[in-house]
Amino acid sequence: MPGVRSAAVGVWVRQGAAHEARGEMGASHLLEHLVFKGTRKRSAREIATALEGLGGSLDAYTGREQTSYQARVLHEHVGEALEVLSDLILSPALREEDLERERQVVLEEIAMVEDTPEDVVFELHGERLWEGHPYGRSILGTRETVGSLSTGTLRALHRDRYLRPDLVVAAAGHVGHDAVVGQVRDLLGHLNGNGGRPGVPEPSARRGGQEAVSRETAQTHVVFGTDAPPHSDPRRFGLVLLSAAFGGGMSSRLFQKVREELALA
């Protein structure tokens, strides 16, 4: 990208909440947390300072169908970023003592969601919309499932889902394509995979409905929603425009009606 001096690089793993067994909900997210607690050659502090000491940043997230590890650096440090990301993917320590500490962190995250009505309403919406399907499962998991996850389970998850040749590596900004491809091949090209590729069953017809939770709060949070065409469907562009018209800014229909005219929010 001409005129840009920075770069963003990331590694995407084909593992998310929708791939988990019901009794292991939250495993993908907890594993993502544990990865940052240390690798075979870096401590948690060394991971934290490896790129921040160069003026960069390192982050990760867990979704329904993927786990992502990302870095942002000045262009001259793309090589270091790829090396750190590869170290996280290939060699997390996954120690028992780290699991117990990080388990408490995730349990606090669950408590924070439970204390935030805006988060609760979206969790309820997903559970109802995808009722009985893996898409309806919580990314964080439940207190019971997170409390029962073991290092053995997380090590097996890492072995079977991270150490695979179908990782996706992407880079954008001030980067050289051939140089990035060459380094990725050197760092990750030896992976040959373990087990079958994770899959998610096609959702069946949804019956709709409503869900409500009553709490002593000053405001009411409401979500309306349904499924939509997939990202590969050209109809999604029309939905993007529709979303902008309904709620994309101060001039949108919902903003003007709900806030400006009715003063409800």
C-alpha positions, 0 to 999 in steps of 0.5 A, a space after each residue: 500500500 503506497 504511502 503507508 509505513 506500518 503493517 498489519 499481520 495476522 494468523 487465523 485458526 479454523 477453530 471457534 465456539 461453533 466447533 466445540 462439544 457442548 460440554 467444552 464450551 469456552 475451550 477455544 476462548 480459554 485456549 486463546 487466553 492461555 497462549 499469551 501466558 508463555 511459550 517454550 521460549 518466551 515468558 508472558 512478559 516477553 510476549 507482551 514486550 516483544 512488539 510493544 517494545 518496537 512500537 507495535 501491538 499484539 492482540 487476539 480474539 475468538 469468534 464462532 468459527 475462527 480464532 485470530 492472532 494479530 499484530 500491528 507494527 512499523 513496516 521494518 518489523 514485519 519479520 519480528 511480528 510474523 516470528 512472534 505470531 508463529 511462536 504463539 501458534 506453534 509453541 504455547 506452554 499451556 501450563 497447569 498453573 497458568 490455566 488456573 489463573 486464567 480460568 479465573 480471568 474468564 470467569 470474571 469476563 462471564 460475570 461482567 457480561 452477566 452484569 451488562 444488560 447490553 451484552 446479555 440481550 445479545 447473548 439471549 438473541 443468539 441462543 434463541 435464533 440458533 437454538 439447538 445449533 452450535 452458532 447459539 453457544 456462548 463464545 465465553 462458555 458457562 461457569 460450569 464448562 469453563 470450570 471443568 476444562 483441563 490442560 489435557 483438553 486444551 493441549 489436544 485442542 491446540 494439537 488438533 486445530 492449530 498445528 494444521 496447514 489450513 491456517 490463514 495468514 494475511 498481511 496488509 500495509 507496507 509489506 512485500 508479498 514475496 518476502 512475507 510468503 517466504 517467511 511464512 513458509 519458513 515458519 509454518 510450512 512444515 505443518 501437515 495437520 492432525 485429525 479432520 477439518 472442523 465442520 459446522 452443520 448447516 442450521 435447520 429452519 428457525 422457529 423464531 420467538 422471543 426471550 425476556 429477562 427481567 432485572 432491576 435496571 433503569 433501561 430496557 435493552 431490545 434486540 430484533 434480528 434474524 439470519 441473513 445471506 452469507 458473506 459470499 452472497 451478493 445480496 449482502 451489499 443490499 443489506 449493508 445499504 439497508 443497515 446504513 439507512 436504518 441505523 448507520 448514523 445521526 441521519 438514519 431512520 432509527 436515530 431520527 425517530 427513536 432519539 430525535 423525535 421520541 427521545 426514547 434513547 
